Amino acid sequence: MPDGSVKHDARNWRENGIRRVLDGERSAETPETMGMGRLVAISGSRTGSSRLWAGTNLIKPGAKTGPHHHGELESIIYIVRGHALMRWGERLEYITKAGPGDWFLVPPYVPHQELNASETEELHCVLVRSGTEEVVVNIKVDPVAEPEWI
């Protein structure tokens, strides 16, 4: 609207407004991928989200996840603490590195694998997906020995 006011419908904003999820309310009730401790905070079934899924993951020092993709969902990964290596491709033939404050965009159906680049510190990330429920398709991949750095 030209005057800067916000148009809204007659919903009950107390019940249908902001939803807070405290740290301790995240849930491990999400599909698993080897090597990753994924916790869901926001989803359609947990909070009534109509378009997004959000959560966190933790990868132990020196660990790597199993190869997987998230179907038709687009994913965003934000590195909170630690350093990540991300491999992707049909044979995980590409690799890049990210650290605190960096982001990854993972397009739909892209096979990928997260690796903790550190042998001493945990890797903590925030995850956001373009659907309301977690889609995890764990896959078997014959990875190349030496991926190409991007």
C-alpha positions as CSV (number, residue, x, y, z in Angstrom):
1,M,0.0,0.0,0.0
2,P,1.3,3.5,-0.8
3,D,1.1,4.9,2.7
4,G,3.3,2.1,4.1
5,S,0.5,0.4,6.1
6,V,0.2,-3.3,6.1
7,K,-2.9,-5.0,4.7
8,H,-3.8,-8.2,6.5
9,D,-6.8,-10.4,6.8
10,A,-8.9,-10.9,9.9
11,R,-6.9,-13.9,11.2
12,N,-6.3,-14.5,14.9
13,W,-2.7,-13.2,15.0
14,R,-2.3,-14.5,18.6
15,E,-2.7,-18.1,17.3
16,N,-1.5,-17.6,13.8
17,G,1.3,-15.1,14.3
18,I,4.9,-15.5,15.3
19,R,5.9,-18.9,16.5
20,R,8.9,-19.2,18.9
21,V,11.0,-22.4,19.0
22,L,13.4,-22.5,21.9
23,D,16.8,-24.3,21.6
24,G,15.7,-27.2,23.7
25,E,12.5,-27.7,21.6
26,R,14.4,-28.8,18.5
27,S,13.8,-32.5,17.6
28,A,15.9,-35.3,16.3
29,E,12.7,-36.8,14.7
30,T,14.0,-36.2,11.1
31,P,15.5,-38.6,8.6
32,E,19.1,-39.5,9.4
33,T,22.2,-39.2,7.3
34,M,25.3,-41.0,8.5
35,G,27.8,-38.7,10.3
36,M,25.4,-35.9,10.9
37,G,23.4,-34.9,14.0
38,R,20.4,-33.1,12.3
39,L,17.7,-31.4,14.5
40,V,14.5,-29.9,13.2
41,A,13.2,-26.6,14.6
42,I,10.6,-25.4,12.0
43,S,8.4,-27.7,9.8
44,G,4.9,-28.1,8.7
45,S,4.1,-30.9,11.2
46,R,5.9,-29.3,14.2
47,T,5.1,-25.6,13.8
48,G,2.6,-25.3,11.0
49,S,5.0,-23.8,8.5
50,S,3.4,-23.6,5.1
51,R,6.5,-23.2,2.9
52,L,9.8,-23.9,4.8
53,W,11.7,-26.4,6.9
54,A,14.6,-25.2,9.2
55,G,16.9,-26.9,11.6
56,T,20.6,-27.4,12.6
57,N,23.2,-29.9,12.1
58,L,26.4,-30.9,14.0
59,I,29.3,-32.8,12.4
60,K,31.9,-34.2,14.8
61,P,35.6,-33.4,14.3
62,G,37.0,-35.2,11.2
63,A,33.7,-36.7,10.3
64,K,31.9,-36.8,7.0
65,T,28.2,-37.4,6.2
66,G,27.0,-40.1,3.9
67,P,26.2,-38.9,0.3
68,H,22.6,-37.7,0.0
69,H,20.3,-35.3,-1.7
70,H,17.0,-33.6,-0.7
71,G,14.8,-34.4,-3.7
72,E,13.0,-31.4,-5.2
73,L,13.9,-29.2,-2.2
74,E,16.4,-26.3,-2.4
75,S,18.6,-26.1,0.6
76,I,20.6,-23.3,2.3
77,I,23.4,-24.1,4.8
78,Y,24.8,-21.4,7.0
79,I,28.1,-22.1,8.8
80,V,27.8,-20.9,12.4
81,R,31.0,-22.5,13.8
82,G,33.8,-24.6,12.3
83,H,34.9,-25.2,8.7
84,A,33.1,-27.3,6.2
85,L,34.1,-29.0,3.1
86,M,31.3,-29.7,0.6
87,R,31.6,-32.3,-2.1
88,W,28.9,-32.7,-4.8
89,G,28.2,-34.2,-8.2
90,E,27.3,-37.7,-9.5
91,R,30.6,-39.0,-8.1
92,L,31.3,-36.1,-5.6
93,E,33.7,-34.8,-8.2
94,Y,33.6,-31.2,-7.0
95,I,34.7,-29.7,-3.7
96,T,34.7,-26.3,-1.9
97,K,35.3,-25.0,1.6
98,A,33.4,-22.6,3.8
99,G,33.8,-21.2,7.3
100,P,31.9,-19.2,9.9
101,G,29.5,-16.7,8.3
102,D,29.6,-18.4,4.9
103,W,26.7,-20.0,3.1
104,F,26.0,-22.9,0.7
105,L,23.1,-23.1,-1.7
106,V,22.3,-26.7,-2.6
107,P,20.0,-27.0,-5.7
108,P,17.3,-29.8,-5.9
109,Y,18.5,-33.3,-6.5
110,V,22.2,-32.5,-6.2
111,P,24.1,-35.4,-4.6
112,H,26.3,-33.9,-1.9
113,Q,28.4,-34.7,1.2
114,E,29.4,-32.5,4.0
115,L,32.8,-33.0,5.7
116,N,34.1,-31.4,8.8
117,A,37.5,-29.8,7.7
118,S,38.8,-29.8,11.3
119,E,40.1,-32.8,13.3
120,T,39.6,-30.8,16.6
121,E,36.4,-28.7,16.4
122,E,32.8,-29.5,15.8
123,L,31.0,-28.1,12.7
124,H,27.7,-26.3,13.5
125,C,25.3,-25.2,10.7
126,V,21.8,-23.8,10.3
127,L,19.7,-25.4,7.6
128,V,16.7,-24.1,5.6
129,R,14.8,-26.0,3.0
130,S,12.2,-24.9,0.5
131,G,9.5,-27.4,1.7
132,T,7.8,-28.0,5.0
133,E,9.1,-31.5,5.8
134,E,12.6,-32.9,5.7
135,V,13.4,-34.9,2.6
136,V,16.6,-36.9,2.8
137,V,17.5,-39.5,0.1
138,N,20.7,-41.3,1.2
139,I,22.5,-42.6,-1.8
140,K,25.4,-44.9,-2.7
141,V,28.2,-43.1,-4.7
142,D,31.5,-44.3,-6.0
143,P,33.4,-41.0,-5.3
144,V,36.4,-39.8,-7.3
145,A,39.7,-40.0,-5.5
146,E,40.6,-36.4,-6.2
147,P,37.7,-33.9,-6.5
148,E,38.1,-30.7,-8.4
149,W,38.3,-27.6,-6.2
150,I,35.8,-24.9,-7.0
